[in-house]
Amino acid sequence: MDENGQITLDYLVGITLFLLALVFVFQYTTGLFIPFESSSDEVTMIADRVATTVVEDWISSGDSQTPNIVNSNLLDELFTQLNTSYRSTQDSMGLNGTFFLYDLNISLENGTKVLSCTGKTLPHTGNIGQTKRVVLVEDSDGNIHNAILSFRVW
């Protein structure tokens, strides 16, 4: 006859409490390292904001029913503006503030190759946020073709 007074239920409760404490410790310690993680989510949100502003406001053909139709002349002007006066365009997009400065690169692709690229050259290291928008480019003759605009911010 066993006189220790411990039963299987006591062991089960003890092991359960130990495992819950262990899970809590692991979950808490992973939260300690969050400030040291990358800021790629931040720059991706900024790239998304810039893409929405450019496509739906700056280069839109004005069709409220289809916000992804862009005017090819306005698109050419945007690319020229980014090449000639990068800093002022960067300021007007809200990428230059008191405590931060983000660079921008925009490329136009037709699905198989890059048709045009403007802005700063992409860095080899660091966090780069990217948003791609599928657009319909309307030329001066009224012809429409598909394209992909890629917005990269770092």
PyMOL commands that set and color helices and strands:
alter all, ss='L'
color gray80, all
select helices_A, chain A and resi 8-32+34-36+40-58+72-84+86-92
alter helices_A, ss='H'
color red, helices_A
select strands_A, chain A and resi 69-71+104-109+114-119+129-138+144-153
alter strands_A, ss='S'
color yellow, strands_A
deselect
rebuild
show_as cartoon
